[in-house]
Amino acid sequence: QITTVSGNEFLFQSDIDFLILDWFHAIKNAIDRLPKEQRITSRNLEFKLRRSSSIELLNNLDTESKEPKPEHRKSLIFRLNYSASDTNDRNRIKSRLKKFISRRPSLKTLQEKGLIKDQIFGSHLHSVCEHEKSTVPQFVRLCIEAVEKRGLDVDGIYRVSGNLATIQKLRFVVNQEEKLNLDDSQWEDIHVVTGALKMFFRELPEPLFPYSLFEQFVEAIKIQDNVTRIKCIRSLVKKLPRPNYDTMKILFGHLQKIAAKESVNLMSTQSLGIVFGPTLLRPEKETGNMAVHMLYQNQIVELMLSEYSKIFGSEED
């Protein structure tokens, strides 16, 4: 979210990291070309573009522009900056708000009191499964069933993005543990369902492929001999915790059905690898060779789809 010195606000949203980075550089370059007296400092630029907590917002109020903004704006920042004509009044308001924020009950306390329910999105996979007494999240099963019911023949399934606002609405419904019916007309766009499923996996604190096994999967995909490579990947998959293994088996079985309809939906195993590679596995700490990692991530998913029966089948297969 960007707020200009004239008071206009703009919201840019995307799931694609490199696109967000392009936006950032384009905005920064535009600001750098302004005459010096019209520029805002790089510190303010960072403040505007980064995610900040409530405390950070309050601590940075003094650095905000003092130009008057449109009177109709009702935001908290507007009132703190311009409704208090005296500096002391403004500091007193900030102090009271800081005390209020610091005294808020913790998330754990609110959950214990039942005011906030356990979240599905953003929770660890094992936590969701323990809560549901299963090894595969119910939401994942429902999404897969919906896609296989009405999305296998859809052009660009999983590649085409759904409406982000509707995806967020679906996310909210799931997190509130409301009864979910994906056949409801509000979820009729199958790209909303696929977008929400991708978001679920993307928001896992630890990806479906655990951090501890990331490097081992990368080393396995580098093996030249195909038979040895498959055996190594299979061995690593067998090491996964039960929720990870069961969820992965169901997801990849589903994606294999998508790839089987490639002539209609134009989604090959390679295309699905590009979509799901960075979503399902990533290093715990990003290093300079991010592009190389992304290539291996895609190849791992592609191989596991192509050789699904050998990797997830029984020992006799």
N, C-alpha and C positions, 0 to 999 in steps of 0.2 A: 504494500500500500504506500502510495506517495502523496504527500500533501505539499502543494506549491506555496510560495510565499504570498500568493494572492488569495489563498484559502481554498483553492480547488483541490478535490481529492480524486485520485485515480487508483483503481484496484486492478492489478495484473495477476492472472493465475495460470499456471500450467503444471503438468505432471513431468515435463521434460526439463531436466537440469540444465542442459547446454542452452536451451532456449531462454531460460530465466537468466543465465549468465550473459547471453547476447543482449537482452533487455537492459540489464544493469550497465553494461559497458556503453550501450547507445545513449542511455540517460546521462551517465557520467560524462561522456564526451560532449554531449550537448551543453551541459552545465559548464564544462571547462572552456567552451567557446564564448560564453557570455562575458560582457565587460566586467572588470574586477568588482565594481561597486554593486553589480547585480548578483554576484555569485554568493552561494552559501558555502560554508566550510565543509571540508571532507568529513569532518566529525558529524556535522548535521546530516550529511548525505547518508552516512552509515546508519545514523539513528533512524532516518526515515525508512530505510530499506530493510533493516534487520528486524527479526522478531524480538520484541522487548516485553519484559514483565511489567506489571503495574508499578512496582517500585522504580524501575528504570525510567518509566515515563515521567514519574514525578521528579526524579533527580535531574532530568534533562529539560525541564520546563524553562529554566532560566536561559537556555541557549536558543529558544524559539525566536522567530522573527517577531518584532514588535509592531509590524504594519497591521492596521485594523483589518479584520476579516468581515465578510458579509454578516449582517446582524441576524439573519435567520438561522445561522448555524447554532445548533444546540449541544455540540459536543462538549465533553468534560474539559478537554484541553482548551477550547475556546473560552469557557467560563473562567478557568484558572488563569489564563493569560490576560484576558481583557475586561472581565467583569469587575475585578478588584482594582480600583484606581490607585490604591496605596500599596507599596511594596510589603509593608508589615502585614496588611490584611491577606495578601497573597501567600506570604510565608506561613501565616497562621492556618490558612486553609490547607496548604500542603502538609503541614505538620499533623493536622487532624486526620487527613486522609491516610497518611503513612501509618498512624496509630491504628486506624480502622483496618487497613490492609494487613498489618502485622498481627492483629488479633484474630484474624479469620481462622476458623477451625480447619484443621488439616484434612486432606482428602480421605485419609484413613479413618478419622473420626466421623466424617460425614457418611462414609460407607458402613461403618459399624452401627450407626444410628438408622441406616436404611434410607437416608436422604439421597444418597448417590449410589446407584447400582454398579456392580462390576461391569466394566466395559468389555465389549467383544473386540472392537477395533483398537489397536494399540496395546493389547495385552499379550503376554507370552502365550505361545501355542499350548504349552502344557497346562497353563492356568485355565485357559478356556476349556480345554478338554476335561480337566478335573472338575470344573464347575458344572459341566454338562454330563459328567460321568460317561464319557465316550473317548474315542481315540481320534476322531475326526470331527471338527467343529460343524455343528448343524448348519450354520450359514453357508459353509463351503458346499455341503451336500445339496442344499436348496438351490444354490446358484448353478451348480453343475446340472441338476435335474432340469432347471428352467432352460438352460442353454441347449441341452440335448433334446428338449421337447420342441423348441421353436427357433433355435439359432444355428444349427449345424450347416444349413445351406446359405446363411447370410454372408454376403460378400464382405471380406475384411473383418470377420468376427475376431475379437480380442485386439485387433490392430486399430480399428476405428474407435475413436473416443466418444463416450456418451456425454450428455449434458452434465456439467460438473455440479450445478446447483441441485439437480435431481439425485445425483449420486450421493451428495452430502446429506440430502434428505433421507435417503435410504440408509445411509450410515447411522444417522440419528435414530431412526426407527429400530435398527438392530441393537444399538447400544442401550436403548431404553427397554430392551427385552419385550417390546410389543409383539403381538402375534404377527408373524410375517407371512404374507401371501404374495408371492412373486407373480401370480397370475392376475393380480389387481391391475386395473387399467393404468394406474399411475406409474407402473413399472413396465409398461408395454414395450418400450424401446429396449431391445435386448442388449444394446450397447451400454445402457445404464447398469444392467446386471453384471456384465463382464467387467465394466469399469470399477464397480464396487468390489468384485472379487479380487481384481488386481490390487486395489487399494488395501484390502485386508492383508494380503501377503506383503505388500510394500511397507505397511505400518507395523509389522511384527517387530518388537524390540530386537529379537534375534531371528534372522531369516530362516526359511524352511530348511536350507542346508546350513547346519550350525557353523559358527565361526571357527570352532576348533578343527573342523574338517575341510575348511575352504582350500587351504594350500595343498592338502592331499588330493582333493578332486582336481585341482589345477595340474598337479604333477601327473595324475593318472591320464588326463586327456592329452598330455604331451607324448605319451607312449606311442611309438610308431606302429607296432604290431597290433592289428585290430582285435584279435582274439584275446591277447594279454590285456589290452586296454579295457575291453568289456568286462573281463574277469575282475580287474582291479576296481572299476566303478561299482560293479555288483557287490564286491566285498565291502566297500565303503558304505554303500546304501544299507547293507545288513547291520552296520554298526550304529545306525541312527536310532534315537529314542523312539519308542513305539508310536507316540502321536505324530512325530515327523515322518516316520516310515509309512504309516497307514494313510496319512493325509497326502503324502507324495505319491503313493501308489494309485490312489483314487484320482488325483489331479492329472497325473501323467496318462493314466488310462483314458481319461476324458479328452485330453489334448490329442491323444492318438486318434480318437474318433473324429476330431476336428480335421486333422491332417489327412485322414482317409477320404474326406470330402473336398480335397484340394481343388479338383477340377471345377467345383461349383463355388466354393467360398474363397478360393485363391490363397489359402493359408497352408503353406508347406511346413515341414518340420523345421526348415531353416528360418522361415518367417516367425514361427512360434518361438524358436530359440532366441531370436532377436528381441521379441516382446517380453518373454519371461526370464531370460538369462539374468539381467541385472536385478529383477524383482525377487527371484528366488534364492540367489546366492551372491554374496558380496564379502569383501574382506572387512574385518572389524575396524581396521584403520586404513583409510585410503592413502595410497602412496603415489609417486609420480607416474607409475606405469598403469594408470587407470584404463587407458585405451587397450592395452594388452590384456588386462584382466577382463575387460568387457568381451573381447574376442573369445577368450577361454570360457567365460560364462555362457555365451551363446552356444558354443560348440558342445559343452557338457549337456545342456538341455536338449540340443538337437540329437546327440548320440543316444541319450536315454529314451527319447521318443522313437527313434529308428530301431533301437534294440530293446524295446520295452519288455518283450516276453523273456528275453535272456537275462535281463537285469532283475526283473520282479517275479519271474517264474520260479517254480519249485526246483530243487536241486537236480531232479531227474530230467528236467527240460533241456 
